Amino acid sequence: MDSIYVLIPVTLLLLGIAVAAYLWSVNSGQFDDLDKAARSILFEDENEDEDRSSRGGARRTDAVPTKPRDSD
């Protein structure tokens, strides 16, 4: 029974921290556009292509072929 006097305040403290973290994330815009990260891997960034061409870097268009490993 004595442990309940410790567990209730600890639980309330952790709940307060969780609510504060949730409110901070909502106010800072973490949940504004949930689909942006999913779409970003499908489409190349146009600015990235312009940066590469201005630096003279070549754009990679295909995967580098790998040699098969020797199975000895």
N, C-alpha and C positions, 0 to 999 in steps of 0.2 A: 504494500500500500504506500510505503514511503517513496517508492520509485515513481509513482504517478505524479507526485509533486514536482519532480524533475522533468519527466517526460512531457507534460502538458506545456510548460513554458518553452521547452526546446522545440516542440512541434509548432507552436505558434510563431516562434522566431523564424524557423525554416519556411513556414507558410508565408510570412511577411516578406522574406527575401525572394521567394519565388514570384509573388505578386509584383514586387518592385521590379524584378528583372523582366517580367512580361510587359509591364507598363512602359518600361524604358524601351524595350524593343519595338513596341507599337508606336511610341512617340518618335523614335528615330527613323522610322520608315522601313523597318525590316520586312514587313508584310505588305508593302505597297504593290509590288509586282512579283508574284510568285512564279510566273511563267518565263521570266526573263532569263534565268539561269538555264532552264531547259532548252530555250531557243538558241542561246548563245553557242552551244556546242554544235548546232546544225548549220549555222551560217557563219561565214568568215567576216571578220570586221573589215570594213572598207578602209578605215584609217590605217590598219596594219599593213595592207597591201601598198598603200601610198608611202608609208614609212620605209618599207623594204626597197621600193623602186628608187626612192630618193637617196638611199644609202648604197645603191648598187648591188644589193643582195639578190640572189636568184630565188625565185619562188619554187618551192618543192611541189611537184605535180603528181608524183607517184611514190610508192614505197620503195625503199632500198632493198634489192634482192639479197637474200641471205644464202650462204652456202650450207648444204646439208652437213650435219655432223657425222664424223666417222664413227661407225659402231663396231668397235674392236672388242 
